[in-house]
Amino acid sequence: MKFNHIGIPTTSCFEGEIPLPKLSMTVSDHKNNPFGIQWQRYDVDAPYPDLVKTVPHVAFEVDDLQAALDGQRVIIQPNSPIIGLTVAFIEVNGAPIELMEIDRSICEEDI
């Protein structure tokens, strides 16, 4: 696994907001700082577990998402928010963890 970012939920506005209407959320650019800090504000109707919307999560890149999910408590099933990226969330010791499989040969963004 390789660290990618830490997502910190907030209900406040923040500098550098990037609206993601298809995902029902607004984020900051986690690449604008050397520590991968990303602020996240979820829309009222965002279809995510409260744990994800209220507790910070750490995101890791994995080579094989299905293998990484084996034996884990999955709280958001694998999905592809953009071409070349598949993500899922698990719960570990009461905290959300994001697992990301990135195919950089076709991924639309620098993740």
All heavy atoms as an XYZ file, in Angstrom:
869
protein
N       0.841     -1.192      0.000
C       0.000      0.000      0.000
C       0.878      1.244      0.000
O       1.950      1.244      0.600
C      -0.890      0.028      1.238
C      -2.027     -0.948      1.193
S      -3.185     -0.726      2.562
C      -2.248     -1.418      3.896
N       0.357      2.266     -0.638
C       1.059      3.541     -0.688
C       0.092      4.640     -0.265
O      -1.024      4.731     -0.784
C       1.562      3.796     -2.111
C       2.219      5.131     -2.309
C       2.569      5.341     -3.780
C       2.987      6.779     -4.004
N       3.102      7.094     -5.428
N       0.510      5.492      0.667
C      -0.317      6.602      1.122
C      -0.658      7.514     -0.058
O       0.205      7.819     -0.882
C       0.419      7.405      2.197
C      -0.286      8.664      2.607
C      -1.346      8.633      3.489
C       0.110      9.895      2.106
C      -2.004      9.794      3.871
C      -0.532     11.064      2.476
C      -1.594     11.014      3.358
N      -1.923      7.965     -0.126
C      -2.330      8.917     -1.162
C      -2.789     10.232     -0.550
O      -2.322     11.285     -0.950
C      -3.427      8.319     -2.042
C      -3.829      9.240     -3.165
O      -4.652     10.135     -2.968
N      -3.242      9.046     -4.339
N      -3.720     10.180      0.417
C      -4.205     11.417      1.034
C      -4.924     11.122      2.340
O      -5.232      9.973      2.639
C      -5.134     12.195      0.085
C      -6.450     11.539     -0.172
N      -6.644     10.644     -1.199
C      -7.656     11.642      0.461
C      -7.910     10.235     -1.192
N      -8.539     10.820     -0.186
N      -5.185     12.186      3.095
C      -6.082     12.111      4.237
C      -7.258     13.019      3.924
O      -7.079     14.173      3.528
C      -5.406     12.506      5.570
C      -6.413     12.400      6.722
C      -4.772     13.878      5.490
C      -5.799     12.504      8.094
N      -8.453     12.473      4.021
C      -9.674     13.235      3.771
C     -10.283     13.674      5.088
O     -10.541     12.847      5.963
N     -10.489     14.979      5.229
C     -11.027     15.519      6.476
C     -12.394     16.138      6.191
O     -12.482     17.153      5.502
C     -10.086     16.572      7.087
C      -8.683     15.993      7.262
C     -10.650     17.094      8.406
C      -7.630     17.002      7.681
N     -13.455     15.524      6.707
C     -14.792     16.070      6.479
C     -15.001     17.378      7.235
O     -14.497     17.558      8.339
C     -15.742     15.002      7.026
C     -14.908     13.817      7.344
C     -13.499     14.279      7.456
N     -15.748     18.271      6.608
C     -16.113     19.530      7.240
C     -17.476     19.950      6.714
O     -17.910     19.489      5.657
C     -15.067     20.631      6.954
O     -15.436     21.816      7.661
C     -14.954     20.937      5.474
N     -18.134     20.809      7.450
C     -19.394     21.390      6.975
C     -19.175     22.843      6.567
O     -20.110     23.509      6.127
C     -20.488     21.312      8.068
O     -20.010     21.954      9.252
C     -20.836     19.854      8.374
N     -17.959     23.333      6.706
C     -17.624     24.723      6.386
C     -17.049     24.845      4.979
O     -16.535     23.889      4.407
C     -16.592     25.253      7.380
O     -17.071     25.155      8.700
N     -17.077     26.060      4.464
C     -16.409     26.362      3.197
C     -14.904     26.387      3.443
O     -14.463     26.615      4.571
C     -16.878     27.704      2.654
S     -18.605     27.711      2.173
N     -14.115     26.148      2.407
C     -12.670     26.153      2.546
C     -12.044     26.690      1.272
O     -12.667     26.724      0.207
C     -12.128     24.761      2.885
C     -12.699     23.655      2.042
C     -12.187     23.360      0.782
C     -13.778     22.915      2.506
C     -12.719     22.346      0.010
C     -14.324     21.898      1.735
C     -13.784     21.613      0.486
N     -10.804     27.112      1.388
C     -10.075     27.687      0.261
C      -9.829     26.630     -0.818
O      -9.539     25.472     -0.519
C      -8.731     28.236      0.745
C      -7.983     29.010     -0.305
C      -6.715     29.642      0.240
O      -6.666     29.952      1.451
O      -5.787     29.815     -0.553
N      -9.953     27.032     -2.075
C      -9.658     26.135     -3.184
C     -10.691     25.055     -3.413
O     -10.350     23.953     -3.842
N     -11.949     25.361     -3.168
C     -12.999     24.358     -3.320
C     -13.110     23.851     -4.758
O     -13.056     24.624     -5.707
C     -14.346     24.937     -2.884
C     -14.431     25.187     -1.407
C     -15.840     25.551     -0.951
O     -16.711     25.826     -1.803
O     -16.061     25.535      0.265
N     -13.258     22.536     -4.887
C     -13.463     21.883     -6.181
C     -14.784     21.124     -6.091
O     -14.860     20.075     -5.443
C     -12.316     20.895     -6.496
C     -10.963     21.608     -6.461
C     -12.560     20.210     -7.842
C      -9.776     20.663     -6.436
N     -15.853     21.661     -6.705
C     -17.142     20.963     -6.648
C     -17.108     19.684     -7.480
O     -16.586     19.671     -8.597
C     -18.134     21.968     -7.237
C     -17.383     23.219     -7.505
C     -15.929     22.929     -7.410
N     -17.659     18.620     -6.920
C     -17.791     17.345     -7.617
C     -19.262     16.935     -7.573
O     -19.654     16.052     -6.797
C     -16.908     16.279     -6.966
C     -15.409     16.577     -6.899
C     -14.686     15.525     -6.085
C     -14.827     16.702     -8.293
N     -20.111     17.591     -8.376
C     -21.553     17.349     -8.281
C     -21.959     15.893     -8.525
O     -22.898     15.407     -7.889
C     -22.160     18.279     -9.330
C     -21.039     18.775    -10.165
C     -19.772     18.569     -9.389
N     -21.250     15.169     -9.379
C     -21.592     13.762     -9.627
C     -21.349     12.897     -8.398
O     -21.931     11.831     -8.259
C     -20.789     13.211    -10.808
C     -21.209     13.780    -12.134
C     -20.411     13.166    -13.259
C     -20.857     13.762    -14.595
N     -20.115     13.184    -15.715
N     -20.474     13.375     -7.505
C     -20.170     12.632     -6.284
C     -20.861     13.223     -5.059
O     -20.657     12.747     -3.946
C     -18.660     12.591     -6.055
C     -17.839     11.892     -7.144
C     -16.352     11.995     -6.823
C     -18.267     10.450     -7.306
N     -21.637     14.290     -5.261
C     -22.358     14.953     -4.165
C     -21.419     15.451     -3.076
O     -21.691     15.310     -1.883
C     -23.414     14.025     -3.556
O     -24.354     13.631     -4.516
N     -20.297     16.042     -3.509
C     -19.335     16.547     -2.541
C     -18.471     17.635     -3.158
O     -18.436     17.814     -4.376
C     -18.460     15.411     -1.996
C     -17.611     14.736     -3.040
S     -16.748     13.227     -2.473
C     -15.729     13.817     -1.163
N     -17.760     18.341     -2.292
C     -16.794     19.363     -2.672
C     -15.493     19.025     -1.957
O     -15.517     18.652     -0.781
C     -17.300     20.760     -2.252
O     -18.534     21.007     -2.923
C     -16.313     21.849     -2.595
N     -14.366     19.144     -2.668
C     -13.081     18.781     -2.074
C     -12.053     19.880     -2.315
O     -12.257     20.763     -3.145
C     -12.542     17.451     -2.650
C     -13.495     16.306     -2.358
C     -12.264     17.563     -4.141
N     -10.941     19.782     -1.609
C      -9.770     20.611     -1.909
C      -8.750     19.722     -2.614
O      -8.862     18.491     -2.613
C      -9.180     21.211     -0.629
O      -8.657     20.195      0.209
N      -7.740     20.340     -3.204
C      -6.699     19.611     -3.927
C      -5.688     19.044     -2.932
O      -4.946     19.793     -2.305
C      -6.020     20.554     -4.916
C      -4.911     19.893     -5.707
O      -4.737     18.653     -5.597
O      -4.216     20.617     -6.436
N      -5.650     17.726     -2.799
C      -4.715     17.109     -1.854
C      -3.270     17.173     -2.331
O      -2.356     16.901     -1.571
C      -5.106     15.662     -1.555
C      -4.906     14.714     -2.695
N      -5.777     14.629     -3.748
C      -3.923     13.829     -2.943
C      -5.350     13.723     -4.597
N      -4.224     13.210     -4.134
N      -3.069     17.560     -3.573
C      -1.702     17.658     -4.103
C      -1.108     19.052     -3.922
O       0.031     19.292     -4.304
C      -1.676     17.253     -5.566
C      -1.979     15.784     -5.742
C      -1.468     15.283     -7.044
C      -1.517     13.785     -7.012
N      -0.281     13.179     -7.406
N      -1.877     19.976     -3.324
C      -1.342     21.333     -3.137
C      -0.530     21.468     -1.847
O      -0.136     22.555     -1.469
C      -2.462     22.382     -3.188
C      -3.325     22.407     -1.944
O      -3.146     21.615     -1.021
N      -4.279     23.308     -1.915
N      -0.295     20.350     -1.180
C       0.507     20.353      0.041
C       1.275     19.037      0.117
O       0.834     18.029     -0.440
C      -0.375     20.594      1.269
C      -1.348     19.461      1.505
O      -1.026     18.481      2.181
N      -2.565     19.566      0.950
N       2.402     19.014      0.785
C       3.244     17.806      0.786
C       2.709     16.663      1.651
O       3.270     15.573      1.640
C       4.586     18.307      1.317
C       4.259     19.501      2.136
C       3.059     20.136      1.458
N       1.597     16.887      2.358
C       1.086     15.877      3.277
C      -0.206     15.226      2.804
O      -0.751     14.361      3.480
C       0.898     16.492      4.672
C       2.161     17.121      5.163
C       2.323     18.494      5.112
C       3.215     16.345      5.630
C       3.512     19.087      5.539
C       4.394     16.927      6.059
C       4.542     18.298      6.008
N      -0.720     15.640      1.635
C      -1.919     15.023      1.087
C      -3.190     15.348      1.848
O      -4.117     14.540      1.872
N      -3.270     16.520      2.465
C      -4.466     16.904      3.212
C      -5.537     17.363      2.232
O      -5.299     18.235      1.400
C      -4.149     18.014      4.225
C      -3.153     17.493      5.256
C      -5.430     18.520      4.893
C      -2.534     18.568      6.117
N      -6.700     16.761      2.339
C      -7.835     17.110      1.482
C      -9.066     17.371      2.355
O      -9.501     16.505      3.104
C      -8.145     15.976      0.508
C      -9.306     16.282     -0.420
C      -9.631     15.114     -1.321
O     -10.140     14.101     -0.860
N      -9.346     15.263     -2.602
N      -9.607     18.588      2.251
C     -10.860     18.914      2.926
C     -12.009     18.406      2.070
O     -11.940     18.431      0.839
C     -10.974     20.413      3.164
C      -9.980     20.881      4.178
C      -8.769     21.465      3.946
C     -10.098     20.746      5.595
N      -8.123     21.707      5.136
C      -8.918     21.275      6.165
C     -11.074     20.236      6.437
C      -8.698     21.303      7.537
C     -10.857     20.265      7.809
C      -9.691     20.801      8.348
N     -13.072     17.940      2.728
C     -14.221     17.381      2.023
C     -15.504     17.851      2.688
O     -15.661     17.718      3.901
C     -14.172     15.853      2.057
C     -12.888     15.309      1.467
C     -12.784     13.807      1.571
O     -13.282     13.211      2.522
N     -12.138     13.187      0.606
N     -16.401     18.402      1.862
C     -17.733     18.774      2.353
C     -18.743     17.996      1.525
O     -18.719     18.020      0.302
C     -17.960     20.276      2.228
C     -19.286     20.721      2.861
C     -19.513     22.224      2.804
N     -19.612     22.702      1.437
C     -18.706     23.450      0.812
N     -17.599     23.829      1.433
N     -18.887     23.841     -0.429
N     -19.615     17.296      2.207
C     -20.602     16.450      1.544
C     -21.940     17.171      1.417
O     -22.355     17.879      2.340
C     -20.785     15.147      2.339
C     -19.536     14.293      2.318
C     -18.555     14.435      3.291
C     -19.333     13.371      1.309
C     -17.402     13.671      3.256
C     -18.187     12.597      1.260
C     -17.224     12.754      2.240
O     -16.084     12.001      2.209
N     -22.599     16.978      0.273
C     -23.946     17.511      0.089
C     -24.886     16.823      1.079
O     -24.620     15.694      1.526
C     -24.442     17.263     -1.335
C     -23.611     17.984     -2.383
O     -22.753     18.826     -2.025
O     -23.828     17.699     -3.579
N     -25.976     17.482      1.396
C     -26.943     16.933      2.358
C     -27.425     15.549      1.930
O     -27.586     14.656      2.756
C     -28.142     17.891      2.524
C     -29.211     17.285      3.406
C     -27.674     19.226      3.093
N     -27.618     15.365      0.636
C     -28.146     14.092      0.137
C     -27.046     13.131     -0.341
O     -27.325     12.150     -1.027
C     -29.129     14.344     -0.994
C     -28.487     15.056     -2.188
O     -27.362     15.568     -2.053
O     -29.128     15.099     -3.252
N     -25.802     13.372      0.043
C     -24.698     12.502     -0.383
C     -24.936     11.071      0.103
O     -25.213     10.857      1.282
C     -23.374     13.034      0.148
N     -24.829     10.098     -0.802
C     -25.186      8.710     -0.464
C     -24.043      7.909      0.169
O     -23.688      6.829     -0.286
C     -25.543      8.138     -1.837
C     -24.606      8.835     -2.768
C     -24.481     10.241     -2.207
N     -23.459      8.455      1.212
C     -22.328      7.797      1.860
C     -22.656      7.537      3.329
O     -23.446      8.267      3.938
C     -21.067      8.663      1.765
C     -20.750      9.082      0.346
C     -20.886     10.407     -0.059
C     -20.351      8.144     -0.597
C     -20.619     10.787     -1.362
C     -20.086      8.521     -1.904
C     -20.218      9.841     -2.282
O     -19.961     10.208     -3.572
N     -22.015      6.545      3.939
C     -22.239      6.295      5.363
C     -21.831      7.507      6.200
O     -20.886      8.222      5.858
C     -21.337      5.102      5.670
C     -21.019      4.474      4.354
C     -21.078      5.578      3.345
N     -22.552      7.720      7.303
C     -22.221      8.830      8.198
C     -20.766      8.761      8.657
O     -20.123      9.793      8.826
C     -23.150      8.844      9.415
C     -24.536      9.374      9.066
O     -24.686     10.043      8.020
O     -25.469      9.112      9.845
N     -20.240      7.563      8.847
C     -18.851      7.410      9.269
C     -17.906      8.101      8.289
O     -16.976      8.807      8.702
C     -18.487      5.923      9.387
C     -17.084      5.614      9.909
C     -16.958      6.025     11.367
C     -16.772      4.143      9.741
N     -18.154      7.961      7.004
C     -17.307      8.575      5.981
C     -17.513     10.088      5.951
O     -16.568     10.845      5.738
C     -17.586      7.952      4.600
C     -16.874      8.702      3.484
C     -17.186      6.480      4.602
N     -18.749     10.527      6.183
C     -19.064     11.954      6.116
C     -18.656     12.728      7.368
O     -18.648     13.956      7.354
C     -20.560     12.154      5.857
C     -20.992     11.629      4.496
C     -22.394     12.043      4.113
C     -23.458     11.346      4.901
N     -24.818     11.639      4.395
N     -18.284     12.025      8.441
C     -18.006     12.720      9.707
C     -16.638     12.433     10.313
O     -16.183     13.185     11.181
C     -19.076     12.386     10.761
O     -19.090     10.973     10.984
C     -20.458     12.859     10.313
N     -15.971     11.365      9.890
C     -14.694     10.969     10.480
C     -13.603     11.031      9.403
O     -13.811     10.523      8.298
C     -14.784      9.539     11.071
C     -13.431      9.080     11.595
C     -15.840      9.475     12.165
N     -12.457     11.636      9.690
C     -11.375     11.657      8.702
C     -10.987     10.244      8.270
O     -11.075      9.296      9.058
C     -10.222     12.326      9.446
C     -10.880     13.165     10.484
C     -12.089     12.366     10.920
N     -10.571     10.139      7.006
C     -10.109      8.846      6.506
C      -8.728      8.987      5.886
O      -8.340     10.071      5.454
C     -11.090      8.261      5.469
C     -11.043      8.945      4.136
N     -11.866     10.007      3.815
C     -10.289      8.735      3.036
C     -11.615     10.411      2.578
N     -10.649      9.651      2.081
N      -8.005      7.888      5.872
C      -6.719      7.821      5.183
C      -6.939      6.993      3.929
O      -7.633      5.974      3.961
C      -5.638      7.191      6.083
C      -4.312      7.114      5.350
C      -5.484      7.989      7.366
N      -6.357      7.451      2.805
C      -6.501      6.753      1.533
C      -5.158      6.154      1.114
O      -4.130      6.821      1.184
C      -7.009      7.704      0.455
N      -5.226      4.906      0.685
C      -4.038      4.192      0.227
C      -4.258      3.659     -1.177
O      -5.338      3.170     -1.498
C      -3.737      3.002      1.150
C      -3.378      3.390      2.546
C      -4.335      3.395      3.543
C      -2.069      3.740      2.868
C      -4.006      3.745      4.850
C      -1.739      4.093      4.172
C      -2.704      4.103      5.153
N      -3.220      3.734     -1.985
C      -3.231      3.111     -3.302
C      -2.849      1.644     -3.126
O      -1.921      1.326     -2.380
C      -2.225      3.784     -4.226
C      -2.535      5.245     -4.489
C      -1.477      5.930     -5.331
O      -0.738      5.236     -6.084
O      -1.370      7.161     -5.237
N      -3.577      0.764     -3.812
C      -3.284     -0.667     -3.778
C      -3.170     -1.173     -5.210
O      -3.763     -0.603     -6.129
C      -4.368     -1.460     -3.010
C      -4.410     -1.033     -1.544
C      -5.741     -1.301     -3.639
N      -2.405     -2.237     -5.394
C      -2.245     -2.816     -6.727
C      -3.474     -3.610     -7.148
O      -3.816     -3.651     -8.328
C      -1.009     -3.719     -6.778
C       0.288     -2.940     -6.625
O       0.332     -1.757     -7.044
O       1.252     -3.508     -6.087
N      -4.118     -4.273     -6.193
C      -5.258     -5.146     -6.495
C      -6.354     -4.877     -5.461
O      -6.291     -5.383     -4.347
C      -4.799     -6.601     -6.460
C      -5.886     -7.594     -6.828
O      -7.093     -7.248     -6.781
O      -5.528     -8.736     -7.159
N      -7.339     -4.074     -5.844
C      -8.390     -3.674     -4.906
C      -9.162     -4.873     -4.383
O      -9.416     -4.974     -3.185
C      -9.340     -2.670     -5.571
C     -10.461     -2.126     -4.699
C      -9.912     -1.422     -3.465
C     -11.358     -1.191     -5.489
N      -9.528     -5.792     -5.266
C     -10.303     -6.958     -4.816
C      -9.539     -7.751     -3.766
O     -10.109     -8.167     -2.759
C     -10.684     -7.837     -6.007
C     -11.836     -7.285     -6.823
C     -13.078     -6.965     -5.995
O     -13.548     -5.832     -6.005
N     -13.605     -7.917     -5.283
N      -8.256     -7.946     -3.968
C      -7.442     -8.674     -2.990
C      -7.350     -7.901     -1.678
O      -7.413     -8.484     -0.594
C      -6.047     -8.941     -3.552
N      -7.225     -6.575     -1.758
C      -7.120     -5.749     -0.550
C      -8.416     -5.762      0.259
O      -8.392     -5.571      1.471
C      -6.737     -4.320     -0.926
N      -9.542     -5.983     -0.411
C     -10.835     -6.003      0.276
C     -11.138     -7.346      0.931
O     -12.011     -7.426      1.791
C     -11.959     -5.661     -0.706
C     -11.947     -4.248     -1.272
C     -13.058     -4.088     -2.311
C     -12.075     -3.214     -0.175
N     -10.408     -8.366      0.565
C     -10.660     -9.713      1.084
C     -10.563     -9.728      2.605
O      -9.543     -9.335      3.179
C      -9.668    -10.705      0.475
C     -10.023    -12.135      0.799
O     -11.224    -12.475      0.792
O      -9.089    -12.915      1.086
N     -11.631    -10.140      3.248
C     -11.671    -10.246      4.701
C     -11.925     -8.942      5.435
O     -11.937     -8.917      6.663
N     -12.128     -7.849      4.699
C     -12.354     -6.537      5.308
C     -13.849     -6.244      5.434
O     -14.674     -6.830      4.724
C     -11.692     -5.436      4.478
C     -10.201     -5.582      4.335
C      -9.460     -5.415      5.658
O      -9.932     -4.769      6.587
N      -8.290     -6.017      5.743
N     -14.193     -5.302      6.300
C     -15.583     -4.838      6.435
C     -15.772     -3.683      5.448
O     -15.356     -2.556      5.704
C     -15.867     -4.370      7.853
C     -17.311     -3.933      8.023
C     -17.673     -3.744      9.505
N     -19.085     -3.455      9.595
C     -19.588     -2.224      9.641
N     -18.803     -1.179      9.639
N     -20.900     -2.051      9.718
N     -16.374     -3.975      4.302
C     -16.564     -2.992      3.242
C     -17.777     -2.132      3.572
O     -18.876     -2.656      3.806
C     -16.741     -3.683      1.873
C     -16.985     -2.655      0.775
C     -15.517     -4.538      1.551
N     -17.589     -0.805      3.586
C     -18.716      0.100      3.877
C     -19.135      0.905      2.643
O     -20.237      1.443      2.615
C     -18.424      1.022      5.079
C     -17.164      1.860      4.859
C     -18.321      0.197      6.363
C     -16.905      2.900      5.948
N     -18.271      1.011      1.647
C     -18.642      1.539      0.331
C     -18.059      0.569     -0.683
O     -16.845      0.363     -0.744
C     -18.117      2.972      0.087
C     -18.741      3.952      1.081
C     -18.416      3.410     -1.350
C     -18.246      5.393      0.928
N     -18.936     -0.031     -1.454
C     -18.533     -1.024     -2.444
C     -17.642     -0.396     -3.515
O     -17.706      0.812     -3.755
C     -19.773     -1.636     -3.099
C     -20.617     -2.470     -2.169
C     -19.881     -3.702     -1.664
O     -19.146     -4.365     -2.401
N     -20.065     -4.015     -0.382
N     -16.816     -1.204     -4.171
C     -15.967     -0.681     -5.245
C     -16.793      0.073     -6.292
O     -17.869     -0.369     -6.687
C     -15.342     -1.943     -5.846
C     -15.348     -2.932     -4.724
C     -16.616     -2.640     -3.963
N     -16.265      1.235     -6.677
C     -16.925      2.059     -7.685
C     -15.856      2.876     -8.394
O     -14.736      3.007     -7.911
C     -17.991      2.957     -7.041
C     -17.397      3.938     -6.062
O     -17.004      5.040     -6.438
N     -17.297      3.560     -4.780
N     -16.236      3.409     -9.548
C     -15.267      4.132    -10.364
C     -15.733      5.562    -10.584
O     -16.522      5.830    -11.484
C     -15.081      3.414    -11.704
O     -14.080      4.058    -12.454
N     -15.239      6.508     -9.748
C     -15.669      7.896     -9.895
C     -15.153      8.560    -11.171
O     -15.770      9.489    -11.671
C     -15.126      8.579     -8.647
C     -14.012      7.712     -8.173
C     -14.344      6.316     -8.617
N     -14.017      8.082    -11.690
C     -13.477      8.565    -12.967
C     -12.799      7.387    -13.669
O     -12.435      6.395    -13.033
C     -12.464      9.728    -12.792
C     -11.260      9.285    -11.969
C     -13.120     10.961    -12.199
C     -10.122     10.280    -11.951
N     -12.616      7.516    -14.967
C     -11.959      6.467    -15.737
C     -10.547      6.239    -15.197
O      -9.783      7.181    -14.995
C     -11.914      6.845    -17.227
C     -13.327      6.866    -17.797
C     -11.030      5.883    -18.013
C     -13.431      7.399    -19.201
N     -10.235      4.970    -14.947
C      -8.908      4.606    -14.478
C      -8.749      4.557    -12.971
O      -7.677      4.218    -12.472
N      -9.797      4.888    -12.233
C      -9.747      4.873    -10.765
C     -10.916      4.066    -10.221
O     -12.065      4.323    -10.567
C      -9.816      6.300    -10.209
C      -9.940      6.434     -8.686
C      -8.695      5.895     -7.986
C     -10.196      7.880     -8.293
N     -10.601      3.087     -9.391
C     -11.627      2.327     -8.682
C     -11.331      2.461     -7.201
O     -10.178      2.297     -6.772
C     -11.620      0.844     -9.094
O     -11.746      0.758    -10.518
C     -12.771      0.092     -8.451
N     -12.361      2.812     -6.427
C     -12.192      3.022     -4.989
C     -13.217      2.214     -4.206
O     -14.269      1.848     -4.733
C     -12.323      4.520     -4.611
C     -11.311      5.361     -5.352
C     -13.725      5.028     -4.860
N     -12.901      1.966     -2.964
C     -13.826      1.355     -2.014
C     -13.414      1.841     -0.636
O     -12.274      2.274     -0.427
C     -13.758     -0.167     -2.086
N     -14.349      1.779      0.304
C     -14.050      2.145      1.687
C     -14.278      0.940      2.574
O     -15.241      0.186      2.386
C     -14.964      3.283      2.161
C     -14.495      4.660      1.783
C     -14.642      5.122      0.489
C     -13.919      5.501      2.724
C     -14.226      6.390      0.132
C     -13.498      6.772      2.380
C     -13.652      7.221      1.081
N     -13.390      0.787      3.540
C     -13.539     -0.231      4.564
C     -13.556      0.459      5.920
O     -13.175      1.625      6.040
C     -12.407     -1.279      4.485
C     -11.030     -0.631      4.684
C     -12.469     -2.028      3.152
C      -9.862     -1.618      4.736
N     -13.996     -0.268      6.923
C     -13.946      0.236      8.302
C     -12.942     -0.599      9.077
O     -13.008     -1.839      9.068
C     -15.309      0.140      8.971
C     -15.313      0.674     10.383
C     -16.661      0.555     11.080
O     -17.686      0.517     10.384
O     -16.661      0.502     12.321
N     -11.986      0.082      9.713
C     -10.966     -0.593     10.511
C     -10.896      0.094     11.872
O     -10.651      1.297     11.953
C      -9.580     -0.540      9.819
C      -8.519     -1.193     10.690
C      -9.639     -1.200      8.446
N     -11.163     -0.649     12.926
C     -11.133     -0.111     14.291
C     -11.986      1.148     14.422
O     -11.591      2.112     15.095
C      -9.699      0.172     14.744
C      -8.898     -1.099     14.956
O      -9.462     -2.162     15.147
N      -7.597     -0.992     14.905
N     -13.131      1.175     13.743
C     -14.057      2.297     13.853
C     -13.734      3.483     12.970
O     -14.399      4.511     13.049
N     -12.724      3.362     12.114
C     -12.330      4.464     11.230
C     -12.495      4.056      9.768
O     -12.246      2.907      9.412
C     -10.881      4.863     11.494
N     -12.884      5.014      8.916
C     -12.973      4.704      7.487
C     -11.589      4.752      6.833
O     -10.762      5.595      7.166
C     -13.875      5.818      6.937
C     -13.654      6.968      7.867
C     -13.347      6.365      9.221
N     -11.362      3.818      5.924
C     -10.124      3.750      5.147
C     -10.543      3.646      3.682
O     -11.389      2.830      3.328
C      -9.275      2.511      5.507
C      -8.952      2.462      7.008
C      -8.019      2.439      4.645
C      -8.028      3.542      7.497
N      -9.933      4.484      2.833
C     -10.204      4.413      1.398
C      -9.081      3.635      0.724
O      -7.905      3.890      0.970
C     -10.273      5.825      0.801
C     -10.572      5.838     -0.679
C     -10.677      7.244     -1.254
O     -10.357      8.224     -0.545
O     -11.071      7.359     -2.425
N      -9.473      2.688     -0.103
C      -8.514      1.929     -0.897
C      -8.730      2.296     -2.355
O      -9.876      2.333     -2.832
C      -8.689      0.430     -0.671
C      -8.500     -0.039      0.777
C      -8.795     -1.519      0.908
C      -7.092      0.276      1.263
N      -7.640      2.576     -3.063
C      -7.713      3.080     -4.436
C      -6.847      2.226     -5.355
O      -5.669      2.037     -5.077
C      -7.176      4.516     -4.487
C      -7.728      5.447     -3.433
S      -6.777      7.007     -3.323
C      -7.141      7.725     -4.910
N      -7.445      1.748     -6.433
C      -6.677      1.081     -7.483
C      -6.660      2.028     -8.677
O      -7.716      2.402     -9.191
C      -7.308     -0.251     -7.870
C      -6.506     -1.010     -8.900
C      -7.099     -2.367     -9.235
O      -7.640     -3.044     -8.337
O      -7.031     -2.741    -10.428
N      -5.467      2.433     -9.094
C      -5.324      3.441    -10.147
C      -4.630      2.826    -11.355
O      -3.529      2.284    -11.234
C      -4.502      4.650     -9.643
C      -5.115      5.244     -8.375
C      -4.394      5.707    -10.741
C      -4.228      6.246     -7.654
N      -5.286      2.925    -12.494
C      -4.662      2.539    -13.760
C      -4.195      3.831    -14.416
O      -4.959      4.507    -15.099
C      -5.656      1.792    -14.646
C      -5.028      1.332    -15.959
O      -3.936      1.827    -16.331
O      -5.644      0.473    -16.628
N      -2.953      4.199    -14.174
C      -2.431      5.481    -14.655
C      -2.325      5.548    -16.171
O      -2.187      6.619    -16.731
C      -1.104      5.792    -13.982
C      -1.302      6.182    -12.518
C      -0.067      6.782    -11.888
N      -0.380      7.475    -10.651
C      -0.643      6.898     -9.485
N      -0.638      5.585     -9.396
N      -0.909      7.610     -8.423
N      -2.423      4.418    -16.856
C      -2.358      4.443    -18.316
C      -3.639      5.003    -18.931
O      -3.618      5.464    -20.070
C      -2.074      3.039    -18.873
O      -3.194      2.182    -18.687
N      -4.737      4.967    -18.170
C      -6.003      5.511    -18.691
C      -6.667      6.518    -17.766
O      -7.673      7.102    -18.132
C      -7.011      4.381    -19.016
C      -7.371      3.579    -17.756
C      -6.487      3.484    -20.121
C      -8.510      2.602    -17.938
N      -6.115      6.737    -16.582
C      -6.729      7.632    -15.609
C      -6.771      9.056    -16.165
O      -5.778      9.563    -16.703
C      -5.972      7.616    -14.291
S      -6.877      8.408    -12.951
N      -7.917      9.696    -16.038
C      -8.141     11.030    -16.593
C      -7.459     12.145    -15.803
O      -7.303     13.240    -16.293
C      -9.646     11.320    -16.648
C     -10.408     10.379    -17.541
C     -11.908     10.621    -17.469
O     -12.401     11.067    -16.407
O     -12.574     10.345    -18.458
N      -7.093     11.880    -14.567
C      -6.540     12.924    -13.710
C      -5.257     12.445    -13.044
O      -5.015     11.256    -12.921
C      -7.563     13.309    -12.634
C      -8.831     13.902    -13.217
C      -9.819     14.284    -12.135
O      -9.411     14.559    -11.000
O     -11.016     14.316    -12.444
N      -4.460     13.388    -12.586
C      -3.256     13.091    -11.817
C      -3.666     12.888    -10.368
O      -3.893     13.852     -9.646
C      -2.252     14.243    -11.955
C      -0.979     13.981    -11.170
O      -0.636     12.809    -10.951
O      -0.343     14.970    -10.768
N      -3.770     11.652     -9.975
C      -4.290     11.342     -8.643
C      -3.159     11.083     -7.675
O      -2.243     10.407     -7.916
C      -5.253     10.156     -8.714
C      -6.410     10.536     -9.568
C      -5.669      9.708     -7.356
C      -7.441      9.510     -9.761
